[in-house]
Amino acid sequence: MTEIQNCIAETDAFLAERNTRISLPIMLGPDQTARPMIVTEQIETGRGKKKACGMFATFCPFCGVKLGSIT
């Protein structure tokens, strides 16, 4: 298990008390590093308004290690 997987597993263990876990979406492409997704929400709704987009962390939000640098 890599360092990022350990961070996620430890955080999931704490979140389990609240029936919650971290979402790691399937990543397609050359860099398939598991990265936590930061969920966003749309501010203004309606016709012609841009939709909300998801963001992916480039550093582990739990230990600060740069993602993709762990092998």
Biopython code that builds the backbone (N, CA, C, O; Angstrom):
import numpy as np
from Bio.PDB.StructureBuilder import StructureBuilder

atoms = [
    (1, "MET", "N", (0.850, -1.176, 0.000)),
    (1, "MET", "CA", (0.000, 0.000, 0.000)),
    (1, "MET", "C", (0.894, 1.236, 0.000)),
    (1, "MET", "O", (1.857, 1.312, 0.763)),
    (2, "THR", "N", (0.569, 2.215, -0.869)),
    (2, "THR", "CA", (1.368, 3.432, -0.937)),
    (2, "THR", "C", (0.987, 4.379, 0.193)),
    (2, "THR", "O", (-0.003, 4.170, 0.894)),
    (3, "GLU", "N", (1.787, 5.415, 0.353)),
    (3, "GLU", "CA", (1.550, 6.383, 1.428)),
    (3, "GLU", "C", (0.181, 7.056, 1.293)),
    (3, "GLU", "O", (-0.522, 7.242, 2.286)),
    (4, "ILE", "N", (-0.194, 7.421, 0.056)),
    (4, "ILE", "CA", (-1.505, 8.062, -0.146)),
    (4, "ILE", "C", (-2.634, 7.089, 0.179)),
    (4, "ILE", "O", (-3.655, 7.491, 0.737)),
    (5, "GLN", "N", (-2.459, 5.816, -0.163)),
    (5, "GLN", "CA", (-3.491, 4.832, 0.166)),
    (5, "GLN", "C", (-3.607, 4.677, 1.671)),
    (5, "GLN", "O", (-4.709, 4.475, 2.181)),
    (6, "ASN", "N", (-2.485, 4.766, 2.403)),
    (6, "ASN", "CA", (-2.525, 4.702, 3.866)),
    (6, "ASN", "C", (-3.285, 5.895, 4.436)),
    (6, "ASN", "O", (-4.101, 5.735, 5.344)),
    (7, "CYS", "N", (-3.021, 7.099, 3.904)),
    (7, "CYS", "CA", (-3.727, 8.302, 4.372)),
    (7, "CYS", "C", (-5.223, 8.165, 4.160)),
    (7, "CYS", "O", (-6.017, 8.480, 5.047)),
    (8, "ILE", "N", (-5.601, 7.697, 2.990)),
    (8, "ILE", "CA", (-7.024, 7.548, 2.675)),
    (8, "ILE", "C", (-7.649, 6.478, 3.565)),
    (8, "ILE", "O", (-8.759, 6.665, 4.065)),
    (9, "ALA", "N", (-6.959, 5.371, 3.769)),
    (9, "ALA", "CA", (-7.484, 4.303, 4.627)),
    (9, "ALA", "C", (-7.661, 4.790, 6.066)),
    (9, "ALA", "O", (-8.668, 4.480, 6.702)),
    (10, "GLU", "N", (-6.693, 5.548, 6.584)),
    (10, "GLU", "CA", (-6.794, 6.073, 7.947)),
    (10, "GLU", "C", (-7.952, 7.065, 8.066)),
    (10, "GLU", "O", (-8.701, 7.033, 9.043)),
    (11, "THR", "N", (-8.097, 7.938, 7.082)),
    (11, "THR", "CA", (-9.180, 8.918, 7.101)),
    (11, "THR", "C", (-10.532, 8.229, 6.966)),
    (11, "THR", "O", (-11.489, 8.600, 7.647)),
    (12, "ASP", "N", (-10.617, 7.230, 6.095)),
    (12, "ASP", "CA", (-11.855, 6.459, 5.960)),
    (12, "ASP", "C", (-12.243, 5.792, 7.273)),
    (12, "ASP", "O", (-13.426, 5.700, 7.598)),
    (13, "ALA", "N", (-11.254, 5.326, 8.026)),
    (13, "ALA", "CA", (-11.540, 4.693, 9.319)),
    (13, "ALA", "C", (-12.186, 5.694, 10.278)),
    (13, "ALA", "O", (-13.125, 5.345, 10.995)),
    (14, "PHE", "N", (-11.688, 6.947, 10.297)),
    (14, "PHE", "CA", (-12.297, 7.980, 11.139)),
    (14, "PHE", "C", (-13.697, 8.345, 10.647)),
    (14, "PHE", "O", (-14.610, 8.547, 11.448)),
    (15, "LEU", "N", (-13.859, 8.429, 9.329)),
    (15, "LEU", "CA", (-15.148, 8.807, 8.762)),
    (15, "LEU", "C", (-16.204, 7.714, 8.901)),
    (15, "LEU", "O", (-17.400, 8.000, 8.851)),
    (16, "ALA", "N", (-15.773, 6.470, 9.074)),
    (16, "ALA", "CA", (-16.711, 5.346, 9.172)),
    (16, "ALA", "C", (-17.688, 5.526, 10.335)),
    (16, "ALA", "O", (-18.821, 5.049, 10.275)),
    (17, "GLU", "N", (-17.248, 6.217, 11.397)),
    (17, "GLU", "CA", (-18.130, 6.473, 12.536)),
    (17, "GLU", "C", (-19.358, 7.280, 12.115)),
    (17, "GLU", "O", (-20.406, 7.205, 12.756)),
    (18, "ARG", "N", (-19.224, 8.048, 11.042)),
    (18, "ARG", "CA", (-20.315, 8.890, 10.548)),
    (18, "ARG", "C", (-20.893, 8.348, 9.247)),
    (18, "ARG", "O", (-21.541, 9.076, 8.495)),
    (19, "ASN", "N", (-20.653, 7.060, 8.989)),
    (19, "ASN", "CA", (-21.176, 6.391, 7.796)),
    (19, "ASN", "C", (-20.771, 7.142, 6.521)),
    (19, "ASN", "O", (-21.591, 7.366, 5.630)),
    (20, "THR", "N", (-19.485, 7.527, 6.453)),
    (20, "THR", "CA", (-18.951, 8.332, 5.354)),
    (20, "THR", "C", (-17.616, 7.762, 4.908)),
    (20, "THR", "O", (-16.902, 7.139, 5.695)),
    (21, "ARG", "N", (-17.280, 7.980, 3.630)),
    (21, "ARG", "CA", (-15.962, 7.605, 3.132)),
    (21, "ARG", "C", (-15.545, 8.572, 2.026)),
    (21, "ARG", "O", (-16.379, 9.292, 1.476)),
    (22, "ILE", "N", (-14.270, 8.584, 1.709)),
    (22, "ILE", "CA", (-13.728, 9.448, 0.672)),
    (22, "ILE", "C", (-14.028, 8.830, -0.681)),
    (22, "ILE", "O", (-13.909, 7.618, -0.858)),
    (23, "SER", "N", (-14.416, 9.662, -1.632)),
    (23, "SER", "CA", (-14.713, 9.201, -2.976)),
    (23, "SER", "C", (-13.463, 9.306, -3.845)),
    (23, "SER", "O", (-12.866, 10.376, -3.961)),
    (24, "LEU", "N", (-13.077, 8.198, -4.446)),
    (24, "LEU", "CA", (-11.951, 8.177, -5.377)),
    (24, "LEU", "C", (-12.485, 7.718, -6.726)),
    (24, "LEU", "O", (-12.653, 6.519, -6.945)),
    (25, "PRO", "N", (-12.756, 8.652, -7.635)),
    (25, "PRO", "CA", (-13.314, 8.282, -8.932)),
    (25, "PRO", "C", (-12.309, 7.524, -9.787)),
    (25, "PRO", "O", (-11.102, 7.597, -9.556)),
    (26, "ILE", "N", (-12.811, 6.804, -10.765)),
    (26, "ILE", "CA", (-11.944, 6.085, -11.701)),
    (26, "ILE", "C", (-11.277, 7.117, -12.600)),
    (26, "ILE", "O", (-11.945, 7.978, -13.172)),
    (27, "MET", "N", (-9.967, 7.026, -12.718)),
    (27, "MET", "CA", (-9.204, 7.971, -13.535)),
    (27, "MET", "C", (-8.747, 7.260, -14.799)),
    (27, "MET", "O", (-8.092, 6.221, -14.723)),
    (28, "LEU", "N", (-9.085, 7.806, -15.952)),
    (28, "LEU", "CA", (-8.639, 7.265, -17.225)),
    (28, "LEU", "C", (-7.573, 8.188, -17.801)),
    (28, "LEU", "O", (-7.679, 9.409, -17.687)),
    (29, "GLY", "N", (-6.559, 7.616, -18.411)),
    (29, "GLY", "CA", (-5.483, 8.413, -18.987)),
    (29, "GLY", "C", (-4.135, 7.888, -18.548)),
    (29, "GLY", "O", (-4.063, 6.888, -17.834)),
    (30, "PRO", "N", (-3.061, 8.548, -18.963)),
    (30, "PRO", "CA", (-1.718, 8.042, -18.668)),
    (30, "PRO", "C", (-1.386, 8.051, -17.175)),
    (30, "PRO", "O", (-0.731, 7.126, -16.695)),
    (31, "ASP", "N", (-1.820, 9.069, -16.431)),
    (31, "ASP", "CA", (-1.542, 9.135, -14.992)),
    (31, "ASP", "C", (-2.790, 8.686, -14.246)),
    (31, "ASP", "O", (-3.730, 9.464, -14.082)),
    (32, "GLN", "N", (-2.806, 7.444, -13.797)),
    (32, "GLN", "CA", (-3.994, 6.898, -13.141)),
    (32, "GLN", "C", (-3.822, 6.837, -11.629)),
    (32, "GLN", "O", (-4.283, 5.899, -10.979)),
    (33, "THR", "N", (-3.155, 7.847, -11.077)),
    (33, "THR", "CA", (-2.977, 7.943, -9.640)),
    (33, "THR", "C", (-4.324, 8.222, -8.981)),
    (33, "THR", "O", (-5.054, 9.112, -9.417)),
    (34, "ALA", "N", (-4.654, 7.478, -7.947)),
    (34, "ALA", "CA", (-5.906, 7.727, -7.221)),
    (34, "ALA", "C", (-5.799, 9.079, -6.531)),
    (34, "ALA", "O", (-4.899, 9.300, -5.720)),
    (35, "ARG", "N", (-6.717, 9.980, -6.854)),
    (35, "ARG", "CA", (-6.703, 11.322, -6.280)),
    (35, "ARG", "C", (-8.075, 11.641, -5.716)),
    (35, "ARG", "O", (-9.087, 11.414, -6.379)),
    (36, "PRO", "N", (-8.121, 12.166, -4.496)),
    (36, "PRO", "CA", (-9.419, 12.560, -3.949)),
    (36, "PRO", "C", (-10.051, 13.645, -4.805)),
    (36, "PRO", "O", (-9.378, 14.581, -5.238)),
    (37, "MET", "N", (-11.346, 13.514, -5.044)),
    (37, "MET", "CA", (-12.074, 14.510, -5.828)),
    (37, "MET", "C", (-12.694, 15.524, -4.881)),
    (37, "MET", "O", (-13.319, 15.162, -3.884)),
    (38, "ILE", "N", (-12.514, 16.793, -5.204)),
    (38, "ILE", "CA", (-13.117, 17.866, -4.428)),
    (38, "ILE", "C", (-14.446, 18.185, -5.102)),
    (38, "ILE", "O", (-14.480, 18.672, -6.233)),
    (39, "VAL", "N", (-15.521, 17.910, -4.406)),
    (39, "VAL", "CA", (-16.854, 18.108, -4.966)),
    (39, "VAL", "C", (-17.197, 19.594, -4.916)),
    (39, "VAL", "O", (-16.988, 20.257, -3.900)),
    (40, "THR", "N", (-17.724, 20.104, -6.021)),
    (40, "THR", "CA", (-18.128, 21.499, -6.101)),
    (40, "THR", "C", (-19.619, 21.573, -6.383)),
    (40, "THR", "O", (-20.238, 20.575, -6.752)),
    (41, "GLU", "N", (-20.188, 22.739, -6.211)),
    (41, "GLU", "CA", (-21.600, 22.904, -6.529)),
    (41, "GLU", "C", (-21.797, 24.160, -7.368)),
    (41, "GLU", "O", (-21.019, 25.111, -7.288)),
    (42, "GLN", "N", (-22.835, 24.144, -8.159)),
    (42, "GLN", "CA", (-23.150, 25.247, -9.049)),
    (42, "GLN", "C", (-23.743, 26.400, -8.229)),
    (42, "GLN", "O", (-24.655, 26.187, -7.430)),
    (43, "ILE", "N", (-23.228, 27.615, -8.426)),
    (43, "ILE", "CA", (-23.714, 28.772, -7.668)),
    (43, "ILE", "C", (-25.031, 29.277, -8.241)),
    (43, "ILE", "O", (-26.028, 29.371, -7.526)),
    (44, "GLU", "N", (-25.034, 29.596, -9.514)),
    (44, "GLU", "CA", (-26.245, 30.096, -10.168)),
    (44, "GLU", "C", (-26.773, 29.031, -11.119)),
    (44, "GLU", "O", (-26.008, 28.456, -11.893)),
    (45, "THR", "N", (-28.048, 28.769, -11.066)),
    (45, "THR", "CA", (-28.651, 27.775, -11.948)),
    (45, "THR", "C", (-29.515, 28.471, -12.986)),
    (45, "THR", "O", (-29.885, 29.635, -12.834)),
    (46, "GLY", "N", (-29.820, 27.753, -14.012)),
    (46, "GLY", "CA", (-30.696, 28.292, -15.042)),
    (46, "GLY", "C", (-30.083, 28.129, -16.424)),
    (46, "GLY", "O", (-28.919, 27.759, -16.573)),
    (47, "ARG", "N", (-30.879, 28.410, -17.404)),
    (47, "ARG", "CA", (-30.469, 28.279, -18.799)),
    (47, "ARG", "C", (-29.277, 29.210, -19.080)),
    (47, "ARG", "O", (-29.284, 30.388, -18.722)),
    (48, "GLY", "N", (-28.261, 28.638, -19.730)),
    (48, "GLY", "CA", (-27.095, 29.419, -20.121)),
    (48, "GLY", "C", (-26.026, 29.556, -19.052)),
    (48, "GLY", "O", (-24.959, 30.106, -19.322)),
    (49, "LYS", "N", (-26.284, 29.070, -17.851)),
    (49, "LYS", "CA", (-25.285, 29.151, -16.777)),
    (49, "LYS", "C", (-24.335, 27.970, -16.885)),
    (49, "LYS", "O", (-24.764, 26.850, -17.159)),
    (50, "LYS", "N", (-23.055, 28.212, -16.672)),
    (50, "LYS", "CA", (-22.073, 27.130, -16.732)),
    (50, "LYS", "C", (-22.321, 26.145, -15.595)),
    (50, "LYS", "O", (-22.725, 26.526, -14.496)),
    (51, "LYS", "N", (-22.068, 24.866, -15.884)),
    (51, "LYS", "CA", (-22.246, 23.811, -14.888)),
    (51, "LYS", "C", (-21.037, 23.751, -13.966)),
    (51, "LYS", "O", (-19.941, 24.167, -14.341)),
    (52, "ALA", "N", (-21.237, 23.238, -12.775)),
    (52, "ALA", "CA", (-20.143, 23.059, -11.824)),
    (52, "ALA", "C", (-19.179, 22.005, -12.359)),
    (52, "ALA", "O", (-19.589, 21.092, -13.075)),
    (53, "CYS", "N", (-17.923, 22.128, -12.017)),
    (53, "CYS", "CA", (-16.932, 21.136, -12.434)),
    (53, "CYS", "C", (-16.269, 20.547, -11.189)),
    (53, "CYS", "O", (-16.210, 21.189, -10.140)),
    (54, "GLY", "N", (-15.777, 19.332, -11.320)),
    (54, "GLY", "CA", (-15.074, 18.689, -10.227)),
    (54, "GLY", "C", (-13.606, 19.075, -10.245)),
    (54, "GLY", "O", (-13.069, 19.436, -11.292)),
    (55, "MET", "N", (-12.959, 19.002, -9.100)),
    (55, "MET", "CA", (-11.534, 19.295, -8.996)),
    (55, "MET", "C", (-10.847, 18.098, -8.352)),
    (55, "MET", "O", (-11.435, 17.401, -7.524)),
    (56, "PHE", "N", (-9.599, 17.868, -8.740)),
    (56, "PHE", "CA", (-8.829, 16.767, -8.178)),
    (56, "PHE", "C", (-7.606, 17.311, -7.462)),
    (56, "PHE", "O", (-6.904, 18.172, -7.992)),
    (57, "ALA", "N", (-7.351, 16.816, -6.268)),
    (57, "ALA", "CA", (-6.206, 17.269, -5.482)),
    (57, "ALA", "C", (-4.898, 16.850, -6.154)),
    (57, "ALA", "O", (-4.794, 15.741, -6.678)),
    (58, "THR", "N", (-3.902, 17.736, -6.138)),
    (58, "THR", "CA", (-2.572, 17.399, -6.650)),
    (58, "THR", "C", (-1.621, 17.081, -5.500)),
    (58, "THR", "O", (-0.547, 16.518, -5.715)),
    (59, "PHE", "N", (-2.019, 17.445, -4.273)),
    (59, "PHE", "CA", (-1.287, 17.092, -3.071)),
    (59, "PHE", "C", (-2.256, 16.379, -2.139)),
    (59, "PHE", "O", (-3.446, 16.692, -2.121)),
    (60, "CYS", "N", (-1.757, 15.432, -1.372)),
    (60, "CYS", "CA", (-2.614, 14.720, -0.419)),
    (60, "CYS", "C", (-3.123, 15.720, 0.616)),
    (60, "CYS", "O", (-2.314, 16.370, 1.278)),
    (61, "PRO", "N", (-4.440, 15.863, 0.776)),
    (61, "PRO", "CA", (-4.966, 16.809, 1.755)),
    (61, "PRO", "C", (-4.756, 16.349, 3.195)),
    (61, "PRO", "O", (-5.041, 17.101, 4.127)),
    (62, "PHE", "N", (-4.266, 15.137, 3.392)),
    (62, "PHE", "CA", (-4.096, 14.589, 4.735)),
    (62, "PHE", "C", (-2.651, 14.640, 5.224)),
    (62, "PHE", "O", (-2.400, 14.877, 6.406)),
    (63, "CYS", "N", (-1.685, 14.414, 4.299)),
    (63, "CYS", "CA", (-0.276, 14.430, 4.723)),
    (63, "CYS", "C", (0.573, 15.430, 3.941)),
    (63, "CYS", "O", (1.712, 15.692, 4.328)),
    (64, "GLY", "N", (0.047, 15.996, 2.847)),
    (64, "GLY", "CA", (0.759, 17.013, 2.098)),
    (64, "GLY", "C", (1.717, 16.497, 1.041)),
    (64, "GLY", "O", (2.398, 17.296, 0.398)),
    (65, "VAL", "N", (1.794, 15.171, 0.837)),
    (65, "VAL", "CA", (2.686, 14.598, -0.159)),
    (65, "VAL", "C", (2.132, 14.862, -1.553)),
    (65, "VAL", "O", (0.930, 14.727, -1.781)),
    (66, "LYS", "N", (3.012, 15.243, -2.495)),
    (66, "LYS", "CA", (2.591, 15.482, -3.871)),
    (66, "LYS", "C", (2.133, 14.158, -4.481)),
    (66, "LYS", "O", (2.857, 13.163, -4.452)),
    (67, "LEU", "N", (0.923, 14.164, -5.030)),
    (67, "LEU", "CA", (0.372, 12.945, -5.627)),
    (67, "LEU", "C", (1.065, 12.682, -6.960)),
    (67, "LEU", "O", (1.349, 13.617, -7.710)),
    (68, "GLY", "N", (1.328, 11.446, -7.248)),
    (68, "GLY", "CA", (2.033, 11.070, -8.457)),
    (68, "GLY", "C", (3.519, 10.903, -8.208)),
    (68, "GLY", "O", (4.220, 10.301, -9.022)),
    (69, "SER", "N", (4.015, 11.431, -7.083)),
    (69, "SER", "CA", (5.436, 11.291, -6.756)),
    (69, "SER", "C", (5.702, 10.024, -5.954)),
    (69, "SER", "O", (6.852, 9.664, -5.703)),
    (70, "ILE", "N", (4.616, 9.346, -5.554)),
    (70, "ILE", "CA", (4.743, 8.126, -4.754)),
    (70, "ILE", "C", (4.679, 6.924, -5.692)),
    (70, "ILE", "O", (3.753, 6.816, -6.496)),
    (71, "THR", "N", (5.642, 6.032, -5.598)),
    (71, "THR", "CA", (5.606, 4.815, -6.439)),
    (71, "THR", "C", (5.657, 3.587, -5.574)),
    (71, "THR", "O", (5.636, 2.468, -6.088)),
]
sb = StructureBuilder()
sb.init_structure("model")
sb.init_model(0)
sb.init_chain("A")
sb.init_seg("    ")
for serial, (resi, resn, name, xyz) in enumerate(atoms, 1):
    if name == "N":
        sb.init_residue(resn, " ", resi, " ")
    sb.init_atom(name, np.array(xyz, "f"), 0.0, 1.0, " ", f" {name:<3s}", serial, name[0])
structure = sb.get_structure()
